[in-house]
Amino acid sequence: NAGVTQTPKFRVLKTGQSMTLLCAQDMNHEYMYWYRQDPGMGLRLIHYSVGEGTTAKGEVPDGYNVSRLKKQNFLLGLESAAPSQTSVYFCASSYGEVYEQYFGPGTRLTVT
Amino acid sequence: GENVEQHPSTLSVQEGDSAVIKCTYSDSASNYFPWYKQELGKRPQLIIDIRSNVGEKKDQRIAVTLNKTAKHFSLHITETQPEDSAVYFCAASTHTNAGKSTFGDGTTLTVKP
């Protein structure tokens, strides 16, 4: 039981490049979330999904897109990376609306 | 939307002392309040949570109290140990908001041996 996994673990992008972060969970959770974590600012919600085929905007969605084609996977895309998107990105999943969130190990992204 | 404020932002205690971290929230509909611990370079992990129908919950050296009237909840760690050193996040969520949790900005706890 791997829980929540994320790929890649580290990535360096140049301004304007694109990339996709992959999150996978094997707990059959309906809810999945993408957060970014910046120093001193806690976890801020980017996008989330309440089930396969659904996505919704969180607190800081600009510059990001997501897709949930399969229940176990939640993809986060950056179409044109900017230095302001340098951050640590965490994916999380949850059994239901008010239950514990299980986090992935994080992806450290640097945009130069 | 929900707003969660967490205090203090840093906390330093001697080993064996108690530590208390406090959070306030704004949405009276919030009914689930988890606390996560994040060690340096690691992922956040749940250490304790409380639901709105309970005023206090305890798990060994960790306890959480909830005051729904005042809209605040607190994490209490007793007999602190160096391995308790980490960043602690509180959060608040409600079933009416698709389970979205609003997190506090975190408290960096340092336990000095």
Boltz contact constraints between the chains, C-beta under 6 A:
constraints:
  - contact:
      token1: [A, 31]
      token2: [B, 99]
      max_distance: 6.0
  - contact:
      token1: [A, 42]
      token2: [B, 103]
      max_distance: 6.0
  - contact:
      token1: [A, 42]
      token2: [B, 104]
      max_distance: 6.0
  - contact:
      token1: [A, 42]
      token2: [B, 105]
      max_distance: 6.0
  - contact:
      token1: [A, 42]
      token2: [B, 106]
      max_distance: 6.0
  - contact:
      token1: [A, 43]
      token2: [B, 103]
      max_distance: 6.0
  - contact:
      token1: [A, 50]
      token2: [B, 98]
      max_distance: 6.0
  - contact:
      token1: [A, 94]
      token2: [B, 99]
      max_distance: 6.0
  - contact:
      token1: [A, 97]
      token2: [B, 95]
      max_distance: 6.0
  - contact:
      token1: [A, 97]
      token2: [B, 99]
      max_distance: 6.0
  - contact:
      token1: [A, 98]
      token2: [B, 32]
      max_distance: 6.0
  - contact:
      token1: [A, 98]
      token2: [B, 93]
      max_distance: 6.0
  - contact:
      token1: [A, 98]
      token2: [B, 95]
      max_distance: 6.0
  - contact:
      token1: [A, 98]
      token2: [B, 99]
      max_distance: 6.0
  - contact:
      token1: [A, 100]
      token2: [B, 46]
      max_distance: 6.0
  - contact:
      token1: [A, 103]
      token2: [B, 43]
      max_distance: 6.0
  - contact:
      token1: [A, 103]
      token2: [B, 44]
      max_distance: 6.0
  - contact:
      token1: [A, 105]
      token2: [B, 43]
      max_distance: 6.0
  - contact:
      token1: [A, 106]
      token2: [B, 43]
      max_distance: 6.0
